[in-house]
């Protein structure tokens, strides 16, 4: 089944008060967004696109890392994460993919194995499960794309609340902890210096 992989990296990161954009902040030895995109690429499950917003430094950071991705700008990024998901859906349609697997640029602890596990599992909507929580990556079969919202800050969650029968959860190692604030970054800096954390929290609504 042809699969397209998308990393959504178009958000403004308004809660991050440090210098620059949160996705370009350094975590360990590279920018936050590069950690996220490297895992998607390393999964080897399909071509990878990165959906970007108005901040050029995000695409520049990924490009500088030499990762094999294509960039898809979202000119409506300020209207919410759902618009970035729609950009990814259109790219999937254009490439003839039957499945879209989506992750977030501010979740640097998602592993290549999590991407692979989600992509390898059949289901209309497949979500990674970390303990008792579900999150990214999320696999969306083409027959549910038309159900996804076109605006707002929620993606597949809008559908899964209404149609929980469509969801398959796959246990994954790693973490859906996201970097939203300078405090988040500081908290995980020390963890990264020893080992990537296996549990975490996320306040993101999104997918």
Phi, psi and omega in degrees: 000116180301130185234136172250137179254133180230132172250119181274119185220041186252357183292157181285334183065042188295335182280348181275120185257005178282178178291138178076187180276147182300327183289340179262000177294144183278128174237113186070246185250008182200166180298152180308311183296329180292321175303312183296315183289322179301320179295319179297315180294316182295339180295330178068020185272349180169176176299145184245131172245153175239121179271118186247161179249211185283351182272105184293337182296335180293309178297323180297320180295318180291318179298318181295336180281353177072027182276144183276085181222165170242149183257136178235107182288144175248104182284350179250025185304326181292349180272001175117165185298332180301328180290326176292322177297321178294324175299317179295320178298316179297321177296320179296318177298317183296325182273355180079021180288149175261347183214142177240125178248124192241139172225176182245142182290344181258016177244085187282355185258004175286131187266159173303325179297324178294317176303313182295318182298317179294315182294330184276353184262130180281142178160156179295315176228118179245127182238142173292143179240128179240098187067238181259019182237142175254153181188210183274155359291158177234129178259131183237113177287151189300335181287352176253356183301321182290347179274347185286145180292156181257344177219167177098177186264010177243148177247248183295340178303326178301320181283318185293333176292323182278323184234067179297341179293344180275350191265134170242127179258135182241119178299132182224149170277166181105204185204147173261018175303135179243160178256099180254330186230168176296330177293319176302314182299314181296321180300316185273347178302313183291324178295320183295330183290341179254306177196155178293132183293151181257353176223159179186180182241163175210129176260002183290136177279287170037212185292000000 
